[in-house]
């Protein structure tokens, strides 16, 4: 109990204890609002259910010297209708709000300002910046099983207030691309491309990781996200170009070839 209490001291309860804030991206406000609303609705239902149970336990408890059985009913139509209709309404309302949040988070109808291809691989990352025509490739087999050095993690650069389309792939086994502060993650499956779109709105450094158990060094499959100004982003792209990282690293580097996965 003490651990849980102290852990909550550094957490903003307004975000529902999520590792983000509204406005970090154009999607985080929607997700936090839906998350908090779901918890409020669940707690309200819980309070009513707990209250009715406690009330029934107290009011209809067996008294001393009371040997009579309570009135036995074979059925109670109004009560049974209530038990049926109320859950249907609750589930229907939850479905509507869920679908609205999902539609907003997965919406890719807007024209993106840039596209980033992300390849997950045991146990690092490749980032292709399509419009600048440059790439970053993380080392695959230099991990030691010890805690990683944050200064030397693969770094994904994103320009602030620019809409980015992510196209994510895997080079070998199933991975998952997850930036906790963005409140979104998606699977990276061999032979399949997943995509999503997001607009980072606050400059800063955010941590990312693989969220799917993918082998011995899964816990070290980390990366950084630097949301920077357009000028800083352009400078970083020029550094990659100057280092000879022009073009893209495509599916020809996949473990199973360009077709994706093994059968």
ROFI-466949 format. One record per residue: z, x, y of N, C-alpha, C in turn. Coordinates in steps of 0.001 Angstrom, whole numbers, padded with zeros to 6 digits, always signed. Layout:
REM ROFI-466949
ZXYZXYZXY...
This chain:
REM ROFI-466949
+000000+000828-001199+000000+000000+000000+000000+000871+001262+000770+001966+001252+000806+002863+002403-000561+003510+002635-001233+003908+001526-002555+004521+001640-003548+003553+002269-003532+002303+001802-004451+001298+002352-004165+001053+003829-002883+001007+004197-002517+000769+005589-002991+001910+006485-002730+003151+006058-003128+004293+006865-004643+004433+006945-005333+004078+005868-006799+004149+005882-007379+003186+006894-006693+002071+007114-007179+001077+008063-006900+001425+009510-006065+002428+009767-005693+002764+011142-006872+003289+011946-007826+003967+011281-008960+004547+011980-010217+003699+011839-010074+002440+011476-011219+001576+011238-011230+000434+012238-012410+000134+012765-012569-000967+013708-012714-002258+012930-011704-003128+012994-011735-004357+012213-012841-005288+012675-013314-005143+013915-014377-006017+014424-015687-005817+013682-015861-004666+013026-017074-004422+012256-016889-004762+010784-015755-005378+010440-015506-005694+009040-015314-004459+008188-014810-003368+008792-014561-002104+008098-015846-001427+007626-016993-001845+008148-018256-001196+007819-018393+000111+008611-019105+001108+008059-019200+002418+008723-020282+002447+009806-020252+001480+010707-021290+001407+011732-020785+000581+012903-021666+000352+013877-021380-000471+015034-022628-001275+015379-022476-002438+015989-023666-003135+016487-024394-002251+017491-025713-002187+017359-026492-001397+018296-026849-000011+017823-026269+000464+016702-026684+001758+016157-028182+001710+015847-028611+000600+015229-030034+000312+015089-030243-001144+015498-031491-001579+015483-031781-002969+015820-031363-003931+014710-030911-003407+013558-030529-004251+012425-029019-004349+012218-028254-003374+012707-026829-003326+012357-026058-004527+012891-026431-005051+014055-025734-006212+014593-025872-007416+013684-027066-007643+013154-027307-008759+012232-026465-008626+010977-026438-007418+010410-025710-007200+009160-024208-007368+009364-023678-006792+010444-022242-006905+010708-021845-008355+010963-022655-009069+011724-022362-010475+011998-022346-011297+010719-023337-011082+009850-023385-011818+008585-022209-011449+007690-021892-010155+007628-020765-009680+006809-019456-010326+007260-019187-010282+008559-017945-010861+009075-017899-012369+008873-019026-013032+009115-019071-014479+008912-018799-014871+007474-019338-014073+006533-019107-014360+005108-017635-014213+004748-016984-013164+005284-015568-012970+005014-014722-014094+005620-015061-014508+006827-014301-015594+007471-014432-016880+006659-015657-017192+006217-015867-018395+005407-015115-018300+004079-015161-017119+003441-014465-016950+002164-012959-017082+002328-012413-016511+003397-010974-016612+003637-010570-018051+003945-011415-018772+004690-011108-020176+004992-011054-021001+003712-012048-020804+002843-012048-021518+001557-010833-021108+000734-010509-019815+000742-009357-019340-000009-008055-019940+000476-007884-020009+001809-006651-020579+002370-006504-022047+001961-007609-022804+002020-007552-024218+001618-007207-024344+000141-007877-023542-000703-007626-023625-002147-006199-023208-002482-005754-022074-001887-004381-021623-002142-003372-022654-001633-003629-023232-000485-002730-024236+000078-002604-025451-000819-003736-025936-001347-003703-027098-002234-002961-026779-003531-003182-025570-004058-002489-025198-005298-000987-025110-005083-000581-024460-003997+000856-024321-003716+001484-025693-003444+000747-026531-002686+001257-027886-002410+001448-028669-003707+000467-028600-004635+000574-029326-005907+001720-028780-006756+001902-027453-006745+002977-026850-007529+004344-027323-007033+004477-027419-005695+005777-027812-005130+006017-029312-005250+005048-030102-004819+005239-031561-004758+005302-032172-006147+004470-031683-007066+004389-032328-008387+005078-031504-009470+006036-030684-009064+006765-029919-010063+007672-030854-010875+007986-030455-012060+008867-031269-012914+010298-031163-012414+010892-032348-012130+012270-032371-011659+013249-032417-012842+014474-032072-012552+015520-032145-013565+015741-033594-013977+015892-033823-015267+016138-035153-015844+014947-036088-015647+013750-035537-015357+012560-036381-015231+011726-036195-016492+011829-037181-017392+011136-037079-018673+009883-037929-018739+009519-038565-017648+008328-039420-017654+007066-038594-017404+006016-038952-018099+004736-038310-017871+004106-038850-016597+003381-038017-015848+002678-038516-014668+001574-039479-015077+001089-040224-014120+000008-041169-014383-001211-040407-014908-001768-040899-016016-002914-040254-016638-004197-040987-016225-005150-040226-015685-006425-040798-015265-007556-040218-016111-008428-041104-016605-009560-040641-017388-010620-040001-016493-010797-040548-015326-011739-039985-014354-011361-040481-012971-011862-039763-011963-011610-040126-010573-012896-039833-009809-013734-040849-009659-015083-040654-009116-015077-040016-007722-014303-040523-006749-014337-039875-005424-013967-038395-005471-012937-038057-006264-012508-036662-006364-013586-035803-007017-014223-036337-008060-015261-035579-008755-016493-035391-007866-016812-036402-007066-017914-036256-006109-017593-035171-005076-016351-035149-004607-015945-034136-003638-016059-032743-004250-015610-032576-005505-015691-031286-006178-017139-030816-006339-018062-031749-006402-019467-031410-006587-020182-031157-005260-019955-032045-004294-020704-031981-003034-020272-030795-002174-018955-030585-002048-018471-029507-001171-018994-028138-001606-018922-027752-002903-019496-026449-003281-020998-026354-003014-021728-027452-003215-023169-027426-002948-023426-027167-001466-022657-027818-000598-022810-027610+000842-022463-026168+001207-021364-025644+000653-020957-024271+000946-022022-023263+000521-022539-023435-000686-023567-022520-001176-024844-022649-000346-025190-023891+000045-026378-024099+000864-026273-023419+002216-025115-023535+002867-024914-022886+004164-024977-021367+004015-024322-020847+002978-024355-019401+002734-025780-018932+002478-026561-019723+001740-027941-019354+001462-028764-019267+002745-028593-020239+003641-029365-020250+004888-029065-019001+005714-027781-018702+005902-027421-017537+006701-027828-016230+006006-027734-016198+004671-028162-015009+003921-029654-014770+004114-030439-015834+003999-031881-015678+004104-032294-015255+005509-031610-015769+006517-031906-015359+007891-031643-013868+008078-030500-013398+007553-030169-011975+007688-031158-011116+006915-031517-011535+005700-032461-010773+004884-033821-010701+005566-034288-011833+006093-035593-011843+006767-035608-010886+007950-034505-010825+008694-034449-009932+009847-034429-008467+009412-033602-008156+008403-033457-006765+007973-034741-006250+007322-035443-007098+006575-036630-006669+005850-037921-006898+006625-037825-007358+007848-039017-007646+008635-039768-006359+008981-041028-006292+008599-041871-005135+008920-043126-005577+009675-043048-006718+010342-044228-007253+011021-044555-006510+012315-043542-005905+012953-043788-005199+014211-044587-003919+013949-045426-003560+014913-046203-002332+014800-045272-001133+014991-045148-000248+013986-044230+000892+014121-044779+001947+015078-043871+002676+015690-044274+003797+016539-044602+005038+015720-043998+005134+014535-044276+006273+013661-043903+005922+012230-044418+006708+011300-044152+006498+009877-043576+007777+009283-042538+007613+008481-041931+008748+007774-041965+008443+006284-042573+009324+005512-042530+009244+004061-041354+010075+003567-040541+009478+002714-039384+010193+002160-039550+010271+000648-039470+011474+000107-039486+011691-001333-038117+012200-001761-037489+011482-002697-036268+011977-003310-036609+012787-004549-035851+013853-004774-036102+014712-005924-034778+015358-006323-034635+015674-007586-033402+016338-008030-033333+017744-007440-032446+018024-006487-031493+017140-005839-031601+017386-004342-032741+017023-003782-032970+017234-002371-033994+016217-001873-034613+016528-000729-035464+015543-000054-036677+016222+000564-037800+015508+000553-038984+015885+001322-039229+014811+002373-039485+015225+003612-039768+014301+004699-041166+014590+005250-042056+013612+005188-043388+013718+005774-043429+012911+007067-043692+013576+008177-043857+012890+009463-045359+012654+009646-045791+011430+009402-047216+011151+009256-047992+011390+010551-047546+010803+011671-048311+010926+012911-048351+012369+013441-047229+013088+013485-047319+014493+013908-048051+015368+012892-048137+014896+011637-048832+015660+010621-048095+016884+010140-046752+016803+010068-045951+017924+009593-044953+017418+008550-044312+018353+007852-043378+017969+006808-042181+018907+006787-041117+018443+006148-039953+019274+005830-039716+019155+004337-039451+020266+003674-039175+020254+002247-037830+020899+001975-036921+020146+001340-035619+020672+000973-035682+021439-000337-034868+022474-000448-034822+023251-001685-034259+022388-002802-034804+022547-004009-034439+021669-005112-033322+022216-005992-033293+023515-006247-032432+024021-007311-031523+025147-006848-030951+025009-005648-030052+026041-005145-028606+025550-005101-028339+024395-005679-027005+023825-005605-026080+024505-006603-024797+024510-006264-023810+025236-007075-022740+024336-007670-022726+023067-007284-021666+022176-007737-020470+022163-006827-020481+022979-005766-019398+023015-004802-019779+022214-003557-018767+021961-002716-019002+021151-001534-020097+021760-000672-021056+020914-000227-022209+021391+000507-021871+021847+001921-022755+022664+002480-022638+023158+003848-023420+022224+004751-022711+021459+005591-023361+020439+006412-024385+021030+007364-024193+022293+007761-025111+022926+008701-026472+023192+008077-026533+023286+006760-027779+023641+006094-028331+022493+005247-027870+021303+005476-028411+020156+004757-029815+019841+005252-030657+019233+004396-031947+018738+004887-031713+017791+006063-032538+017925+007101-032347+017143+008320-033570+016307+008615-033341+015011+008792-034387+014069+009165-034243+013767+010645-035280+014047+011426-035258+013790+012867-035963+012473+013172-035306+011666+014023-035874+010391+014439-035771+010274+015952-036817+009791+016626-036747+009595+018075-036009+008301+018410-035119+008354+019375-034337+007176+019744-035255+006107+020341-034919+004850+020062-035632+003684+020593-037092+003624+020170-037432+004291+019073-038777+004201+018510-038690+003534+017137-039591+002584+016880-039586+001875+015603-040203+002756+014525-039439+002991+013469-039859+003897+012397-040050+003100+011113-041216+003263+010508-041445+002697+009182-041166+003777+008143-040253+003489+007226-039943+004408+006139-040690+003963+004882-041369+004901+004258-041967+004677+002949-041294+005647+001987-040559+005107+001013-039720+005956+000165-040252+005997-001264-040192+007187-001853-040716+007433-003193-039767+008362-003943-039979+008479-005242-039235+009443-006054-040211+010398-006726-039787+011653-006856-040615+012640-007548-040265+012771-009031-039122+012193-009452-038720+012420-010835-037991+011228-011433-036711+011031-011070-035910+009934-011623-035584+008947-010501-034852+007903-010828-034494+006910-009817-033436+007477-008874-033722+007432-007589-032782+007793-006537-032595+006571-005639-031785+006719-004603-031649+005664-003592-031451+006324-002237-032208+005880-001259-032168+006413+000101-031165+005595+000899-030084+006257+001373-028997+005514+002019-028506+006267+003237-028555+005577+004382-027929+006064+005611-026814+005066+005936-025550+005372+005589-024483+004378+005746-024389+003790+007147-024559+004592+008194-024432+004079+009550-025522+003065+009890-026662+003125+009186-027733+002159+009399-027517+000890+008581-026520+000911+007680-026161-000247+006852-027329-000731+005995-028089+000229+005476-029219-000162+004627-029496+000961+003638-029815+000565+002419-030259+001532+001424-031298+000860+000540-032168+001681-000030-033222+001144-000885-033490+002101-002030-033865+001541-003165-034121+002357-004348-035399+003161-004182-035425+004324-004829-036603+005188-004889-036954+005301-006370-038013+004613-006785-038349+004460-008192-039665+005177-008480-039705+006014-009524-040961+006697-009856-042103+005705-010049-043237+006004-009424-044404+005146-009554-044406+003932-008655-043418+003829-007789-043327+002652-006923-042960+003082-005505-043531+002408-004506-043231+002705-003108-042470+001534-002494-041319+001822-001887-040566+000818-001136-040615+001174+000338-040522+000187+001189-040589+000471+002618-039654-000445+003397-039235+000041+004538-038467-000758+005486-038713-000190+006871-038252-000915+007862-038534-000555+009247-037263-000683+010071-037007+000282+010937-035773+000269+011715-036010+000989+013035-035242+000601+014058-035313+001250+015363-033950+001844+015689-033756+003155+015556-032479+003767+015958-032292+003629+017465-031093+003234+017897-030876+002943+019310-029791+003802+019953-029119+004626+019177-028050+005476+019714-028267+006900+019215-028388+007848+020139-028548+009243+019739-027267+009741+019067-027447+010599+018089-026287+011156+017395-026671+011689+016034-025667+012197+015325-025848+012737+013981-025243+011778+012970-026004+011405+011985-025557+010483+010952-025800+011131+009588-024945+010803+008640-025073+011372+007301-025836+010424+006398-026613+011000+005495-027324+010227+004498-027067+010805+003118-027351+010023+002093-027088+010486+000734-027907+009682-000260-027971+010204-001477-028528+009443-002590-027439+008514-003117-027787+007249-003325-026799+006257-003754-027051+005787-005185-027791+006576-005964-028069+006225-007358-027811+007455-008214-026954+007302-009223-026628+008436-010088-027910+009031-010663-028186+010306-010343-029490+010875-010680-029381+012224-011391-028203+012556-011879-028087+013803-012616-026892+014631-012191-026862+015872-012631-025685+016733-012510-025222+016914-011070-026142+017129-010131-025768+017416-008752-026026+016233-007822-025929+015028-008364-026132+013822-007550-025236+013812-006314-023991+014224-006467-023044+014159-005355-023422+015090-004214-024271+016080-004490-024688+017021-003451-026053+016678-002860-026611+015556-003261-027929+015163-002749-027737+014465-001403-027433+015265-000393-027073+014781+000934-028140+015190+001940-028139+014538+003084-028993+014953+004186-028392+014463+005490-028892+015000+006594-028463+014577+007925-029597+013831+008613-029210+012893+009474-030176+012211+010333-029810+012525+011774-030738+013123+012491-030542+013423+013910-031402+012461+014730-030746+011529+015414-031464+010638+016327-031445+011300+017700-032613+011667+018181-032708+012499+019381-033695+011879+020369-033762+012469+021551-034725+012036+022562-036145+012345+022097-037123+011708+022727-038506+011964+022351-038874+013423+022566-038387+014012+023664-038691+015420+023941-038122+016328+022859-036875+016066+022430-036263+016867+021372-036998+016669+020051-037394+015447+019776-038140+015165+018543-039453+015938+018530-040184+015884+019645-041457+016612+019720-041246+018104+019523-040162+018636+020082-039869+020066+019927-039604+020413+018462-038888+019550+017756-038604+019795+016339-039889+019738+015513-040781+018827+015857-042051+018751+015142-042875+020018+015365-042836+020542+016568-043561+021770+016861-042966+022953+016106-041640+022945+015906-041012+024007+015113-041509+023969+013666-041612+022771+013111-042136+022646+011752-043586+023118+011684-044369+022770+012711-045767+023193+012731-045873+024722+012824-045035+025296+013687-045055+026755+013854-044637+027473+012569-043805+026810+011758-043363+027408+010494-044400+027238+009386-045533+026613+009711-046598+026441+008725-046494+025170+007908-045590+024258+008320-045381+023024+007556-046313+021913+008055-047596+022168+008039-048559+021159+008464-049075+020378+007264-049448+019121+007503-049927+018257+006440-048803+017436+005845-048980+016972+004611-047961+016174+003928-047785+016701+002513-046597+016486+001982-046310+016797+000586-046425+015499-000195-047514+015328-000913-047807+014060-001555-047359+013961-002993-047850+012954-003715-047424+012705-005104-047876+013771-006081-048748+014697-005661-049171+015769-006562-048013+016672-006968-046908+016618-006216-045731+017430-006539-044732+016680-007422-045026+015430-007759-044117+014661-008612-044006+015308-009993-042861+015146-010607-042658+015712-011937-043651+015143-012941-043980+013846-012792-044851+013185-013744-046293+013095-013237-046605+013812-012173-047954+013740-011626-048103+012589-010663-049310+012311-010232-049564+011303-009206-049368+009891-009695-049262+009687-011021-049109+008321-011547-047684+007818-011438-046704+008682-011157-045330+008212-010983-044424+008644-012086-043987+007743-012956-042953+008048-013938-043481+008154-015355-042578+008519-016269-042933+008608-017671-042616+007292-018358-043203+007050-019505-042956+005811-020241-041934+006040-021338
